[in-house]
Amino acid sequence: MKLLVKSTIVLILLTALTSCLGGSKTPENLNIDEDFKLFESTKFSIKIPDYLTETDDLNEDAEMQMQNMFRETYMIVMAESKSDFNFARRILDMGSDSLSYAENYMDMQLESMEESFNYKVTKSKMTHVINGMPAMTVEAGANIDGLNVVYIITTVESDNDIFYATSWTLKDRKDKYFPSFYQSLETLTQLEYDMESEESEMDIDYEQLLKDLELEE
């Protein structure tokens, strides 16, 4: 299963957030049609603020990694196939059949975060719908090396995948940038793609792999 927390994410927070910590609390009030640009991957599209630029050192599993180090704003989106996630759940014996994909994935990611650093959920799980897709969002905060960082964490269930989007900035910039982050999340859209081609790249027989693992036990 793909995980949000990587050593590179912690590193970027410790080394890149070096500008003046004071920040305006006035919301940006961006216009979605004029102040955002479109990002497309194989599986999804999303509009992001124009000032974000692509990077490759936030999370190696993410299909989208965007940042503005001067504004101290960061966004990533990961996509994991439901089949991969189902396999991970069976191997790790985690999750619950009574919960949605979005909630199961959220719970597993929050547990992963808890193993890596101390955080506090500041806004409880909120279920909603993004462009016809079931979604769940939480807000969280953490103190990392004296820096108060705040996150918006969202899981979204598409037809074939689970999208995992997270945005973060410094706590004193929350009021300024969180509205723009939420605007961006509402534009997340699943795209049609060749499932057979995607699966052939992995070429994993999950049922056989499970049998092999059971034999090893």
Sine and cosine of phi, psi and omega as CSV:
sin_phi,cos_phi,sin_psi,cos_psi,sin_omega,cos_omega
0.00,0.00,0.66,-0.75,0.02,-1.00
-0.97,0.26,0.64,-0.77,-0.07,-1.00
-0.85,-0.52,0.60,-0.80,0.05,-1.00
-0.92,0.40,-0.71,0.71,-0.17,-0.99
-0.98,0.17,0.90,-0.44,0.10,-1.00
-0.76,-0.65,0.38,-0.93,0.01,-1.00
-0.87,0.50,-0.50,0.87,-0.01,-1.00
-0.93,0.38,-0.53,0.85,0.02,-1.00
-0.92,0.39,-0.72,0.69,0.03,-1.00
-0.89,0.46,-0.65,0.76,-0.01,-1.00
-0.88,0.47,-0.68,0.73,-0.04,-1.00
-0.91,0.42,-0.56,0.83,0.02,-1.00
-0.94,0.34,-0.56,0.83,-0.06,-1.00
-0.99,0.17,-0.45,0.89,-0.13,-0.99
-0.94,-0.35,-0.43,0.91,-0.13,-0.99
-1.00,-0.08,-0.41,0.91,-0.05,-1.00
-0.99,0.11,0.96,0.28,-0.16,-0.99
-0.90,-0.44,-0.02,1.00,-0.01,-1.00
-0.99,0.15,0.02,-1.00,-0.02,-1.00
-0.82,0.58,0.76,-0.65,-0.10,-0.99
-0.98,0.20,-0.23,0.97,0.07,-1.00
-0.96,0.27,0.57,-0.82,-0.02,-1.00
-0.42,-0.91,0.47,-0.88,0.03,-1.00
-0.92,0.40,0.60,-0.80,0.05,-1.00
-0.98,-0.19,0.09,1.00,0.02,-1.00
-0.98,0.21,0.81,-0.59,0.02,-1.00
-0.84,0.55,0.52,-0.86,-0.04,-1.00
-0.93,0.37,-0.55,0.84,-0.06,-1.00
0.84,0.54,0.81,0.59,0.00,-1.00
-0.98,0.20,0.48,-0.88,0.07,-1.00
-0.99,-0.11,0.83,-0.56,-0.11,-0.99
-0.88,0.48,-0.49,0.87,-0.03,-1.00
-1.00,0.07,-0.45,0.89,-0.10,-1.00
-0.96,-0.28,-0.47,0.88,-0.15,-0.99
-0.93,-0.37,0.11,0.99,0.00,-1.00
-0.86,-0.51,0.41,-0.91,0.07,-1.00
-0.82,-0.57,0.40,-0.92,-0.08,-1.00
-1.00,-0.03,0.74,-0.67,0.16,-0.99
-0.91,-0.41,0.72,-0.70,0.04,-1.00
-0.78,-0.62,0.72,-0.69,0.18,-0.98
-0.91,-0.42,-0.17,-0.99,0.03,-1.00
-0.91,0.42,-0.59,0.81,-0.18,-0.98
-0.97,-0.25,-0.31,0.95,-0.07,-1.00
-0.44,-0.90,0.27,-0.96,0.18,-0.98
-0.76,-0.64,0.42,-0.91,0.01,-1.00
-0.38,-0.92,0.58,-0.82,0.08,-1.00
-0.99,-0.10,0.70,-0.72,-0.03,-1.00
-0.78,-0.63,0.41,-0.91,0.03,-1.00
-0.83,0.56,0.62,-0.79,-0.05,-1.00
-0.83,0.55,-0.51,0.86,-0.11,-0.99
-0.98,0.22,-0.14,0.99,0.05,-1.00
-0.99,0.14,0.65,-0.76,0.02,-1.00
-0.83,-0.56,0.43,-0.90,-0.08,-1.00
-0.96,0.29,0.61,-0.79,0.08,-1.00
-0.65,-0.76,0.08,-1.00,-0.01,-1.00
-0.72,-0.69,0.29,0.96,-0.07,-1.00
-0.85,-0.53,0.33,0.94,0.06,-1.00
-1.00,0.00,-0.73,0.68,0.02,-1.00
-0.32,-0.95,0.87,-0.49,-0.10,-0.99
-0.92,0.39,-0.33,0.95,0.01,-1.00
-1.00,0.06,-0.19,0.98,-0.08,-1.00
-0.97,0.23,0.62,-0.78,0.08,-1.00
-1.00,0.09,-0.35,0.94,0.10,-0.99
-0.73,-0.68,0.78,-0.63,0.08,-1.00
-0.74,-0.68,0.89,-0.46,-0.05,-1.00
-0.75,-0.66,0.53,-0.85,0.01,-1.00
-0.41,-0.91,0.36,-0.93,0.28,-0.96
-0.67,-0.74,0.98,-0.22,-0.13,-0.99
-0.93,0.36,-0.44,0.90,0.00,-1.00
-0.97,0.26,-0.61,0.79,0.07,-1.00
-1.00,0.09,-0.23,0.97,-0.04,-1.00
0.87,0.49,0.77,0.64,0.03,-1.00
-0.83,-0.56,0.67,-0.74,-0.10,-1.00
-0.62,-0.79,0.60,-0.80,0.05,-1.00
-0.59,-0.81,0.69,-0.72,0.16,-0.99
-0.71,-0.70,0.44,-0.90,0.15,-0.99
-0.71,-0.70,0.78,-0.63,0.10,-0.99
-0.93,-0.36,0.42,-0.91,0.07,-1.00
-0.73,-0.69,0.80,-0.60,0.02,-1.00
-0.78,-0.62,0.74,-0.68,-0.02,-1.00
-0.92,0.40,0.51,-0.86,0.02,-1.00
-0.89,0.45,-0.58,0.82,0.00,-1.00
-0.91,0.42,-0.66,0.75,0.06,-1.00
-0.89,0.46,-0.67,0.74,-0.03,-1.00
-0.93,0.38,-0.66,0.75,0.03,-1.00
-0.87,0.50,-0.66,0.75,0.02,-1.00
-0.90,0.44,-0.70,0.71,0.00,-1.00
-0.88,0.48,-0.65,0.76,0.02,-1.00
-0.87,0.49,-0.68,0.74,-0.02,-1.00
-0.93,0.37,-0.66,0.76,0.00,-1.00
-0.92,0.39,-0.69,0.73,-0.06,-1.00
-1.00,0.06,-0.16,0.99,-0.04,-1.00
0.80,0.59,0.81,0.59,-0.04,-1.00
-0.79,-0.61,0.24,-0.97,0.05,-1.00
0.99,0.10,0.08,-1.00,-0.03,-1.00
-0.65,-0.76,0.69,-0.72,0.03,-1.00
-0.92,0.40,-0.29,0.96,-0.02,-1.00
-0.99,0.13,-0.17,0.99,-0.02,-1.00
-0.98,-0.21,0.40,-0.91,0.04,-1.00
-0.95,0.30,0.25,-0.97,0.09,-1.00
-0.84,0.54,-0.68,0.73,-0.06,-1.00
-0.88,0.47,-0.68,0.73,-0.03,-1.00
-0.96,0.26,-0.65,0.76,0.05,-1.00
-0.86,0.51,-0.70,0.71,-0.03,-1.00
-0.92,0.39,-0.63,0.77,0.04,-1.00
-0.88,0.48,-0.73,0.68,-0.04,-1.00
-0.87,0.49,-0.66,0.75,-0.03,-1.00
-0.93,0.36,-0.59,0.81,0.03,-1.00
-0.94,0.34,-0.65,0.76,0.03,-1.00
-0.90,0.44,-0.60,0.80,0.05,-1.00
-0.91,0.42,-0.63,0.78,0.04,-1.00
-0.89,0.45,-0.67,0.74,0.04,-1.00
-0.88,0.48,-0.65,0.76,-0.04,-1.00
-0.89,0.45,-0.52,0.85,0.02,-1.00
-0.96,0.28,-0.32,0.95,-0.10,-1.00
-0.98,-0.20,-0.61,0.79,0.05,-1.00
-0.33,-0.94,0.34,-0.94,-0.01,-1.00
-0.98,0.22,0.77,-0.64,0.05,-1.00
-0.64,-0.77,0.26,-0.97,0.03,-1.00
-0.73,-0.69,0.79,-0.62,0.08,-1.00
-0.95,0.32,0.85,-0.53,-0.06,-1.00
-0.97,-0.23,-0.26,0.96,0.08,-1.00
-0.61,-0.79,0.90,-0.43,-0.15,-0.99
-0.89,0.46,0.22,-0.98,-0.03,-1.00
-0.78,0.63,0.77,-0.64,0.05,-1.00
-0.84,-0.55,0.87,-0.50,0.06,-1.00
-1.00,0.04,0.67,-0.74,0.01,-1.00
-0.37,-0.93,-0.12,-0.99,-0.04,-1.00
-0.77,-0.64,0.74,-0.67,0.05,-1.00
-0.88,-0.48,0.93,-0.36,0.00,-1.00
0.74,0.67,0.74,0.67,0.06,-1.00
0.99,0.13,0.02,1.00,-0.04,-1.00
-0.95,-0.30,0.74,-0.67,0.07,-1.00
-0.88,0.48,0.68,-0.73,-0.07,-1.00
-0.62,-0.79,0.35,-0.94,0.08,-1.00
-0.65,-0.76,0.68,-0.74,-0.03,-1.00
-0.73,-0.68,0.64,-0.77,0.18,-0.98
-0.75,-0.66,0.37,-0.93,0.17,-0.98
-0.91,-0.41,0.61,-0.79,-0.04,-1.00
-0.63,-0.78,0.34,-0.94,0.04,-1.00
-0.71,-0.71,0.46,-0.89,0.03,-1.00
-0.50,-0.86,0.48,-0.88,0.11,-0.99
-0.95,-0.30,0.91,-0.41,-0.05,-1.00
-0.87,-0.49,0.94,-0.34,0.00,-1.00
0.81,0.59,0.65,0.76,0.04,-1.00
1.00,0.06,-0.07,1.00,0.02,-1.00
-0.99,-0.17,0.79,-0.61,0.05,-1.00
-1.00,0.04,0.94,-0.34,-0.09,-1.00
-0.94,-0.35,0.65,-0.76,0.02,-1.00
-0.85,-0.53,0.59,-0.81,-0.11,-0.99
-0.81,-0.59,0.54,-0.84,0.32,-0.95
-0.92,-0.38,0.85,-0.53,-0.06,-1.00
-0.87,-0.50,0.82,-0.58,-0.08,-1.00
-0.73,-0.69,0.72,-0.70,0.13,-0.99
-0.90,-0.43,0.66,-0.75,-0.09,-1.00
-0.71,-0.71,0.74,-0.67,0.02,-1.00
-0.99,-0.16,0.91,-0.41,0.11,-0.99
-0.99,-0.12,-0.13,-0.99,-0.04,-1.00
-0.89,0.46,-0.64,0.77,-0.11,-0.99
-0.87,-0.50,-0.23,0.97,-0.14,-0.99
-0.70,-0.71,0.17,-0.99,0.18,-0.98
-0.89,-0.45,0.83,-0.56,0.05,-1.00
-0.99,-0.10,0.66,-0.75,-0.02,-1.00
-0.79,-0.61,0.95,-0.32,-0.08,-1.00
-0.90,-0.43,0.71,-0.70,0.11,-0.99
-0.66,-0.75,0.62,-0.78,0.02,-1.00
-0.78,-0.63,0.58,-0.81,0.03,-1.00
-0.49,-0.87,0.38,-0.93,0.03,-1.00
-0.38,-0.93,-0.10,-1.00,0.07,-1.00
-0.98,0.18,0.48,-0.87,-0.09,-1.00
-0.85,0.53,-0.63,0.78,-0.05,-1.00
-0.97,0.25,-0.01,1.00,0.08,-1.00
-0.92,-0.39,0.11,0.99,-0.03,-1.00
-0.83,0.56,-0.76,0.64,-0.06,-1.00
-0.89,0.45,-0.50,0.87,-0.02,-1.00
-0.97,0.24,-0.68,0.74,-0.18,-0.98
-0.96,-0.28,-0.39,0.92,-0.02,-1.00
-0.86,0.51,-0.65,0.76,0.05,-1.00
-0.85,0.53,-0.62,0.79,0.02,-1.00
-0.93,0.35,-0.62,0.78,0.06,-1.00
-0.87,0.50,-0.70,0.72,-0.01,-1.00
-0.92,0.39,-0.62,0.79,0.09,-1.00
-0.84,0.54,-0.69,0.72,-0.01,-1.00
-0.89,0.45,-0.72,0.69,-0.02,-1.00
-0.84,0.54,-0.61,0.80,-0.04,-1.00
-0.93,0.37,-0.18,0.98,0.01,-1.00
-0.99,-0.13,-0.05,1.00,-0.02,-1.00
-0.88,0.48,0.80,-0.60,-0.09,-1.00
-0.69,-0.72,0.71,-0.70,0.06,-1.00
-0.98,0.22,0.54,-0.84,0.03,-1.00
-0.90,-0.44,0.50,-0.87,0.08,-1.00
-0.98,0.20,0.66,-0.75,0.03,-1.00
-0.50,-0.86,0.20,-0.98,-0.05,-1.00
-0.98,0.20,0.98,-0.22,-0.03,-1.00
-0.89,0.46,-0.65,0.76,-0.04,-1.00
-0.89,0.45,-0.62,0.79,0.01,-1.00
-0.92,0.40,-0.67,0.75,0.02,-1.00
-0.90,0.44,-0.68,0.73,-0.03,-1.00
-0.94,0.35,-0.54,0.84,-0.03,-1.00
-0.92,0.39,-0.44,0.90,0.02,-1.00
-0.91,0.41,-0.58,0.82,0.03,-1.00
-1.00,0.07,-0.69,0.73,0.04,-1.00
0.79,0.62,0.79,0.62,0.00,-1.00
-0.94,-0.35,0.80,-0.61,0.12,-0.99
-1.00,-0.05,0.99,-0.11,-0.12,-0.99
-0.91,0.42,-0.64,0.77,-0.01,-1.00
-0.90,0.44,-0.67,0.75,0.03,-1.00
-0.93,0.38,-0.62,0.79,0.02,-1.00
-0.89,0.45,-0.65,0.76,0.05,-1.00
-0.89,0.45,-0.66,0.75,0.02,-1.00
-0.89,0.46,-0.66,0.75,0.01,-1.00
-0.89,0.45,-0.66,0.75,0.01,-1.00
-0.92,0.40,-0.61,0.80,0.04,-1.00
-0.91,0.42,-0.62,0.78,0.02,-1.00
-0.90,0.43,-0.62,0.79,0.00,-1.00
-0.90,0.43,-0.50,0.87,0.01,-1.00
-0.95,0.32,0.00,0.00,0.00,0.00
